[in-house]
Amino acid sequence: QVQLVESGPGLLKPSQTLALTCSISGGSIMSTHSHWAWLRQPPGEDLEWMGAIAYNGDTYYSPPLRSRTSISWDTSKNQINLQLSDVVPEDTAVYYCAWARRGTTVPPTVADDYPYLGQGAQVTVSS
């Protein structure tokens, strides 16, 4: 069974860069048709798809976040990484690593299409 565990700092100041890591066990991040995404849920709002990395290493980003977001992987550690630059208080949210398996080369771009999520990491941006 695939397990996802997010880790990273919980408190940042505006303009800093958020860096989160998702450690995956029970399956390879390069498994065919496995897609790995970062989702987030601000207080009182719906779950939001931020971006994803496909099993072939291609990355996809939500247009509003594309200029500030970078998703990468470390295949030697079986980890997925997220960087979000120039954070603002509106980036305060619970951030989730997520997994979906689809018979496509392009990952799903809707949060609800990811049935497997980690436990989430609270990130607060405050001066």
Beta strands, then each sheet from edge to edge (+ up, - down):
strand 1: 3-7
strand 2: 11-12
strand 3: 18-25
strand 4: 34-41
strand 5: 48-53
strand 6: 59-61
strand 7: 69-74
strand 8: 79-84
strand 9: 93-101
strand 10: 116-117
strand 11: 121-125
sheet 1: 1+ 3- 8+ 7-
sheet 2: 2+ 11+ 9- 4+ 5- 6+
sheet 3: 2+ 11+ 9- 10+
end
